[in-house]
Amino acid sequence: MTAYSHLVTPSLLLAVLQWEQSLGIYFSATWKFLSFVLVRLRLSLPF
C-alpha cells in the first residue's frame, strides 16, 4: 500500500500541475482577447 501511494502521489501532483498550467494559459489568452476587444471598442466609440 505504501509503495502504491508513493507511486500514485507524484503522478497525481504532476497531473494537477499540468491541469493548472493549461487552465492558466487558457485564462490568460481569454483575458488578452477580452482586453483587446475592449480597447478596440473604446477606440471606436466617439466619446
mmCIF file of the N, C-alpha and C atoms, coordinates in Angstrom:
data_MODEL
# 
_entry.id   MODEL 
# 
loop_
_atom_site.group_PDB 
_atom_site.id 
_atom_site.type_symbol 
_atom_site.label_atom_id 
_atom_site.label_alt_id 
_atom_site.label_comp_id 
_atom_site.label_asym_id 
_atom_site.label_entity_id 
_atom_site.label_seq_id 
_atom_site.pdbx_PDB_ins_code 
_atom_site.Cartn_x 
_atom_site.Cartn_y 
_atom_site.Cartn_z 
_atom_site.occupancy 
_atom_site.B_iso_or_equiv 
_atom_site.pdbx_formal_charge 
_atom_site.auth_seq_id 
_atom_site.auth_comp_id 
_atom_site.auth_asym_id 
_atom_site.auth_atom_id 
_atom_site.pdbx_PDB_model_num 
ATOM 1   N N  . MET A 1 1  ? 0.824   -1.196 0.000   1.00 0.00 ? 1  MET A N  1 
ATOM 2   C CA . MET A 1 1  ? 0.000   0.000  0.000   1.00 0.00 ? 1  MET A CA 1 
ATOM 3   C C  . MET A 1 1  ? 0.866   1.258  0.000   1.00 0.00 ? 1  MET A C  1 
ATOM 4   N N  . THR A 1 2  ? 1.931   1.238  0.797   1.00 0.00 ? 2  THR A N  1 
ATOM 5   C CA . THR A 1 2  ? 2.792   2.417  0.849   1.00 0.00 ? 2  THR A CA 1 
ATOM 6   C C  . THR A 1 2  ? 3.511   2.628  -0.486  1.00 0.00 ? 2  THR A C  1 
ATOM 7   N N  . ALA A 1 3  ? 3.951   1.528  -1.097  1.00 0.00 ? 3  ALA A N  1 
ATOM 8   C CA . ALA A 1 3  ? 4.620   1.641  -2.389  1.00 0.00 ? 3  ALA A CA 1 
ATOM 9   C C  . ALA A 1 3  ? 3.642   2.175  -3.432  1.00 0.00 ? 3  ALA A C  1 
ATOM 10  N N  . TYR A 1 4  ? 2.401   1.741  -3.351  1.00 0.00 ? 4  TYR A N  1 
ATOM 11  C CA . TYR A 1 4  ? 1.378   2.209  -4.294  1.00 0.00 ? 4  TYR A CA 1 
ATOM 12  C C  . TYR A 1 4  ? 1.138   3.709  -4.118  1.00 0.00 ? 4  TYR A C  1 
ATOM 13  N N  . SER A 1 5  ? 1.045   4.143  -2.861  1.00 0.00 ? 5  SER A N  1 
ATOM 14  C CA . SER A 1 5  ? 0.818   5.565  -2.613  1.00 0.00 ? 5  SER A CA 1 
ATOM 15  C C  . SER A 1 5  ? 2.039   6.385  -3.051  1.00 0.00 ? 5  SER A C  1 
ATOM 16  N N  . HIS A 1 6  ? 3.239   5.827  -2.883  1.00 0.00 ? 6  HIS A N  1 
ATOM 17  C CA . HIS A 1 6  ? 4.441   6.520  -3.334  1.00 0.00 ? 6  HIS A CA 1 
ATOM 18  C C  . HIS A 1 6  ? 4.449   6.643  -4.856  1.00 0.00 ? 6  HIS A C  1 
ATOM 19  N N  . LEU A 1 7  ? 3.875   5.657  -5.524  1.00 0.00 ? 7  LEU A N  1 
ATOM 20  C CA . LEU A 1 7  ? 3.809   5.723  -6.989  1.00 0.00 ? 7  LEU A CA 1 
ATOM 21  C C  . LEU A 1 7  ? 2.740   6.706  -7.442  1.00 0.00 ? 7  LEU A C  1 
ATOM 22  N N  . VAL A 1 8  ? 1.630   6.731  -6.719  1.00 0.00 ? 8  VAL A N  1 
ATOM 23  C CA . VAL A 1 8  ? 0.462   7.470  -7.194  1.00 0.00 ? 8  VAL A CA 1 
ATOM 24  C C  . VAL A 1 8  ? 0.562   8.965  -6.896  1.00 0.00 ? 8  VAL A C  1 
ATOM 25  N N  . THR A 1 9  ? 1.192   9.340  -5.787  1.00 0.00 ? 9  THR A N  1 
ATOM 26  C CA . THR A 1 9  ? 1.187   10.742 -5.387  1.00 0.00 ? 9  THR A CA 1 
ATOM 27  C C  . THR A 1 9  ? 1.932   11.656 -6.369  1.00 0.00 ? 9  THR A C  1 
ATOM 28  N N  . PRO A 1 10 ? 3.157   11.330 -6.818  1.00 0.00 ? 10 PRO A N  1 
ATOM 29  C CA . PRO A 1 10 ? 3.834   12.241 -7.751  1.00 0.00 ? 10 PRO A CA 1 
ATOM 30  C C  . PRO A 1 10 ? 3.101   12.394 -9.077  1.00 0.00 ? 10 PRO A C  1 
ATOM 31  N N  . SER A 1 11 ? 2.535   11.313 -9.593  1.00 0.00 ? 11 SER A N  1 
ATOM 32  C CA . SER A 1 11 ? 1.833   11.413 -10.868 1.00 0.00 ? 11 SER A CA 1 
ATOM 33  C C  . SER A 1 11 ? 0.561   12.248 -10.711 1.00 0.00 ? 11 SER A C  1 
ATOM 34  N N  . LEU A 1 12 ? -0.098  12.115 -9.561  1.00 0.00 ? 12 LEU A N  1 
ATOM 35  C CA . LEU A 1 12 ? -1.284  12.917 -9.298  1.00 0.00 ? 12 LEU A CA 1 
ATOM 36  C C  . LEU A 1 12 ? -0.920  14.398 -9.201  1.00 0.00 ? 12 LEU A C  1 
ATOM 37  N N  . LEU A 1 13 ? 0.175   14.694 -8.492  1.00 0.00 ? 13 LEU A N  1 
ATOM 38  C CA . LEU A 1 13 ? 0.630   16.080 -8.390  1.00 0.00 ? 13 LEU A CA 1 
ATOM 39  C C  . LEU A 1 13 ? 0.994   16.633 -9.762  1.00 0.00 ? 13 LEU A C  1 
ATOM 40  N N  . LEU A 1 14 ? 1.647   15.813 -10.569 1.00 0.00 ? 14 LEU A N  1 
ATOM 41  C CA . LEU A 1 14 ? 2.030   16.236 -11.908 1.00 0.00 ? 14 LEU A CA 1 
ATOM 42  C C  . LEU A 1 14 ? 0.796   16.520 -12.757 1.00 0.00 ? 14 LEU A C  1 
ATOM 43  N N  . ALA A 1 15 ? -0.215  15.671 -12.650 1.00 0.00 ? 15 ALA A N  1 
ATOM 44  C CA . ALA A 1 15 ? -1.443  15.875 -13.413 1.00 0.00 ? 15 ALA A CA 1 
ATOM 45  C C  . ALA A 1 15 ? -2.129  17.172 -12.993 1.00 0.00 ? 15 ALA A C  1 
ATOM 46  N N  . VAL A 1 16 ? -2.172  17.426 -11.685 1.00 0.00 ? 16 VAL A N  1 
ATOM 47  C CA . VAL A 1 16 ? -2.791  18.662 -11.189 1.00 0.00 ? 16 VAL A CA 1 
ATOM 48  C C  . VAL A 1 16 ? -2.008  19.878 -11.674 1.00 0.00 ? 16 VAL A C  1 
ATOM 49  N N  . LEU A 1 17 ? -0.666  19.792 -11.645 1.00 0.00 ? 17 LEU A N  1 
ATOM 50  C CA . LEU A 1 17 ? 0.158   20.905 -12.106 1.00 0.00 ? 17 LEU A CA 1 
ATOM 51  C C  . LEU A 1 17 ? -0.054  21.161 -13.593 1.00 0.00 ? 17 LEU A C  1 
ATOM 52  N N  . GLN A 1 18 ? -0.099  20.104 -14.393 1.00 0.00 ? 18 GLN A N  1 
ATOM 53  C CA . GLN A 1 18 ? -0.321  20.270 -15.825 1.00 0.00 ? 18 GLN A CA 1 
ATOM 54  C C  . GLN A 1 18 ? -1.706  20.860 -16.090 1.00 0.00 ? 18 GLN A C  1 
ATOM 55  N N  . TRP A 1 19 ? -2.711  20.411 -15.327 1.00 0.00 ? 19 TRP A N  1 
ATOM 56  C CA . TRP A 1 19 ? -4.068  20.927 -15.498 1.00 0.00 ? 19 TRP A CA 1 
ATOM 57  C C  . TRP A 1 19 ? -4.123  22.405 -15.145 1.00 0.00 ? 19 TRP A C  1 
ATOM 58  N N  . GLU A 1 20 ? -3.485  22.800 -14.038 1.00 0.00 ? 20 GLU A N  1 
ATOM 59  C CA . GLU A 1 20 ? -3.455  24.209 -13.643 1.00 0.00 ? 20 GLU A CA 1 
ATOM 60  C C  . GLU A 1 20 ? -2.710  25.043 -14.673 1.00 0.00 ? 20 GLU A C  1 
ATOM 61  N N  . GLN A 1 21 ? -1.627  24.493 -15.246 1.00 0.00 ? 21 GLN A N  1 
ATOM 62  C CA . GLN A 1 21 ? -0.856  25.238 -16.239 1.00 0.00 ? 21 GLN A CA 1 
ATOM 63  C C  . GLN A 1 21 ? -1.687  25.478 -17.495 1.00 0.00 ? 21 GLN A C  1 
ATOM 64  N N  . SER A 1 22 ? -2.378  24.448 -17.979 1.00 0.00 ? 22 SER A N  1 
ATOM 65  C CA . SER A 1 22 ? -3.197  24.612 -19.180 1.00 0.00 ? 22 SER A CA 1 
ATOM 66  C C  . SER A 1 22 ? -4.360  25.556 -18.897 1.00 0.00 ? 22 SER A C  1 
ATOM 67  N N  . LEU A 1 23 ? -4.917  25.477 -17.689 1.00 0.00 ? 23 LEU A N  1 
ATOM 68  C CA . LEU A 1 23 ? -6.006  26.381 -17.312 1.00 0.00 ? 23 LEU A CA 1 
ATOM 69  C C  . LEU A 1 23 ? -5.507  27.824 -17.265 1.00 0.00 ? 23 LEU A C  1 
ATOM 70  N N  . GLY A 1 24 ? -4.320  28.023 -16.726 1.00 0.00 ? 24 GLY A N  1 
ATOM 71  C CA . GLY A 1 24 ? -3.749  29.364 -16.670 1.00 0.00 ? 24 GLY A CA 1 
ATOM 72  C C  . GLY A 1 24 ? -3.490  29.927 -18.057 1.00 0.00 ? 24 GLY A C  1 
ATOM 73  N N  . ILE A 1 25 ? -3.002  29.079 -18.966 1.00 0.00 ? 25 ILE A N  1 
ATOM 74  C CA . ILE A 1 25 ? -2.770  29.510 -20.343 1.00 0.00 ? 25 ILE A CA 1 
ATOM 75  C C  . ILE A 1 25 ? -4.095  29.903 -20.987 1.00 0.00 ? 25 ILE A C  1 
ATOM 76  N N  . TYR A 1 26 ? -5.127  29.099 -20.746 1.00 0.00 ? 26 TYR A N  1 
ATOM 77  C CA . TYR A 1 26 ? -6.442  29.390 -21.319 1.00 0.00 ? 26 TYR A CA 1 
ATOM 78  C C  . TYR A 1 26 ? -6.989  30.708 -20.776 1.00 0.00 ? 26 TYR A C  1 
ATOM 79  N N  . PHE A 1 27 ? -6.851  30.908 -19.462 1.00 0.00 ? 27 PHE A N  1 
ATOM 80  C CA . PHE A 1 27 ? -7.386  32.121 -18.850 1.00 0.00 ? 27 PHE A CA 1 
ATOM 81  C C  . PHE A 1 27 ? -6.616  33.361 -19.308 1.00 0.00 ? 27 PHE A C  1 
ATOM 82  N N  . SER A 1 28 ? -5.299  33.259 -19.434 1.00 0.00 ? 28 SER A N  1 
ATOM 83  C CA . SER A 1 28 ? -4.521  34.417 -19.874 1.00 0.00 ? 28 SER A CA 1 
ATOM 84  C C  . SER A 1 28 ? -4.838  34.764 -21.329 1.00 0.00 ? 28 SER A C  1 
ATOM 85  N N  . ALA A 1 29 ? -5.027  33.739 -22.166 1.00 0.00 ? 29 ALA A N  1 
ATOM 86  C CA . ALA A 1 29 ? -5.398  34.004 -23.560 1.00 0.00 ? 29 ALA A CA 1 
ATOM 87  C C  . ALA A 1 29 ? -6.769  34.663 -23.638 1.00 0.00 ? 29 ALA A C  1 
ATOM 88  N N  . THR A 1 30 ? -7.714  34.178 -22.832 1.00 0.00 ? 30 THR A N  1 
ATOM 89  C CA . THR A 1 30 ? -9.046  34.783 -22.811 1.00 0.00 ? 30 THR A CA 1 
ATOM 90  C C  . THR A 1 30 ? -8.984  36.218 -22.328 1.00 0.00 ? 30 THR A C  1 
ATOM 91  N N  . TRP A 1 31 ? -8.171  36.467 -21.299 1.00 0.00 ? 31 TRP A N  1 
ATOM 92  C CA . TRP A 1 31 ? -8.049  37.822 -20.757 1.00 0.00 ? 31 TRP A CA 1 
ATOM 93  C C  . TRP A 1 31 ? -7.426  38.760 -21.788 1.00 0.00 ? 31 TRP A C  1 
ATOM 94  N N  . LYS A 1 32 ? -6.394  38.302 -22.502 1.00 0.00 ? 32 LYS A N  1 
ATOM 95  C CA . LYS A 1 32 ? -5.772  39.120 -23.536 1.00 0.00 ? 32 LYS A CA 1 
ATOM 96  C C  . LYS A 1 32 ? -6.778  39.432 -24.643 1.00 0.00 ? 32 LYS A C  1 
ATOM 97  N N  . PHE A 1 33 ? -7.548  38.431 -25.055 1.00 0.00 ? 33 PHE A N  1 
ATOM 98  C CA . PHE A 1 33 ? -8.547  38.635 -26.108 1.00 0.00 ? 33 PHE A CA 1 
ATOM 99  C C  . PHE A 1 33 ? -9.610  39.631 -25.656 1.00 0.00 ? 33 PHE A C  1 
ATOM 100 N N  . LEU A 1 34 ? -10.091 39.489 -24.409 1.00 0.00 ? 34 LEU A N  1 
ATOM 101 C CA . LEU A 1 34 ? -11.127 40.392 -23.899 1.00 0.00 ? 34 LEU A CA 1 
ATOM 102 C C  . LEU A 1 34 ? -10.605 41.819 -23.785 1.00 0.00 ? 34 LEU A C  1 
ATOM 103 N N  . SER A 1 35 ? -9.389  41.989 -23.290 1.00 0.00 ? 35 SER A N  1 
ATOM 104 C CA . SER A 1 35 ? -8.837  43.341 -23.168 1.00 0.00 ? 35 SER A CA 1 
ATOM 105 C C  . SER A 1 35 ? -8.625  43.959 -24.549 1.00 0.00 ? 35 SER A C  1 
ATOM 106 N N  . PHE A 1 36 ? -8.210  43.141 -25.529 1.00 0.00 ? 36 PHE A N  1 
ATOM 107 C CA . PHE A 1 36 ? -8.044  43.632 -26.890 1.00 0.00 ? 36 PHE A CA 1 
ATOM 108 C C  . PHE A 1 36 ? -9.378  44.110 -27.459 1.00 0.00 ? 36 PHE A C  1 
ATOM 109 N N  . VAL A 1 37 ? -10.432 43.319 -27.259 1.00 0.00 ? 37 VAL A N  1 
ATOM 110 C CA . VAL A 1 37 ? -11.760 43.690 -27.751 1.00 0.00 ? 37 VAL A CA 1 
ATOM 111 C C  . VAL A 1 37 ? -12.254 44.960 -27.061 1.00 0.00 ? 37 VAL A C  1 
ATOM 112 N N  . LEU A 1 38 ? -12.011 45.060 -25.756 1.00 0.00 ? 38 LEU A N  1 
ATOM 113 C CA . LEU A 1 38 ? -12.448 46.250 -25.022 1.00 0.00 ? 38 LEU A CA 1 
ATOM 114 C C  . LEU A 1 38 ? -11.712 47.492 -25.508 1.00 0.00 ? 38 LEU A C  1 
ATOM 115 N N  . VAL A 1 39 ? -10.420 47.371 -25.777 1.00 0.00 ? 39 VAL A N  1 
ATOM 116 C CA . VAL A 1 39 ? -9.652  48.512 -26.280 1.00 0.00 ? 39 VAL A CA 1 
ATOM 117 C C  . VAL A 1 39 ? -10.165 48.918 -27.659 1.00 0.00 ? 39 VAL A C  1 
ATOM 118 N N  . ARG A 1 40 ? -10.457 47.941 -28.501 1.00 0.00 ? 40 ARG A N  1 
ATOM 119 C CA . ARG A 1 40 ? -10.985 48.256 -29.825 1.00 0.00 ? 40 ARG A CA 1 
ATOM 120 C C  . ARG A 1 40 ? -12.344 48.954 -29.724 1.00 0.00 ? 40 ARG A C  1 
ATOM 121 N N  . LEU A 1 41 ? -13.194 48.478 -28.839 1.00 0.00 ? 41 LEU A N  1 
ATOM 122 C CA . LEU A 1 41 ? -14.499 49.112 -28.640 1.00 0.00 ? 41 LEU A CA 1 
ATOM 123 C C  . LEU A 1 41 ? -14.326 50.539 -28.124 1.00 0.00 ? 41 LEU A C  1 
ATOM 124 N N  . ARG A 1 42 ? -13.415 50.717 -27.195 1.00 0.00 ? 42 ARG A N  1 
ATOM 125 C CA . ARG A 1 42 ? -13.189 52.040 -26.612 1.00 0.00 ? 42 ARG A CA 1 
ATOM 126 C C  . ARG A 1 42 ? -12.674 53.005 -27.677 1.00 0.00 ? 42 ARG A C  1 
ATOM 127 N N  . LEU A 1 43 ? -11.818 52.503 -28.568 1.00 0.00 ? 43 LEU A N  1 
ATOM 128 C CA . LEU A 1 43 ? -11.277 53.368 -29.621 1.00 0.00 ? 43 LEU A CA 1 
ATOM 129 C C  . LEU A 1 43 ? -12.333 53.691 -30.672 1.00 0.00 ? 43 LEU A C  1 
ATOM 130 N N  . SER A 1 44 ? -13.261 52.796 -30.907 1.00 0.00 ? 44 SER A N  1 
ATOM 131 C CA . SER A 1 44 ? -14.266 53.032 -31.944 1.00 0.00 ? 44 SER A CA 1 
ATOM 132 C C  . SER A 1 44 ? -15.416 53.908 -31.448 1.00 0.00 ? 44 SER A C  1 
ATOM 133 N N  . LEU A 1 45 ? -15.541 54.067 -30.120 1.00 0.00 ? 45 LEU A N  1 
ATOM 134 C CA . LEU A 1 45 ? -16.604 54.925 -29.599 1.00 0.00 ? 45 LEU A CA 1 
ATOM 135 C C  . LEU A 1 45 ? -16.256 56.398 -29.806 1.00 0.00 ? 45 LEU A C  1 
ATOM 136 N N  . PRO A 1 46 ? -17.239 57.236 -30.077 1.00 0.00 ? 46 PRO A N  1 
ATOM 137 C CA . PRO A 1 46 ? -16.943 58.645 -30.350 1.00 0.00 ? 46 PRO A CA 1 
ATOM 138 C C  . PRO A 1 46 ? -16.587 59.463 -29.110 1.00 0.00 ? 46 PRO A C  1 
ATOM 139 N N  . PHE A 1 47 ? -16.998 59.007 -27.911 1.00 0.00 ? 47 PHE A N  1 
ATOM 140 C CA . PHE A 1 47 ? -16.742 59.841 -26.730 1.00 0.00 ? 47 PHE A CA 1 
ATOM 141 C C  . PHE A 1 47 ? -15.589 59.330 -25.892 1.00 0.00 ? 47 PHE A C  1 
# 
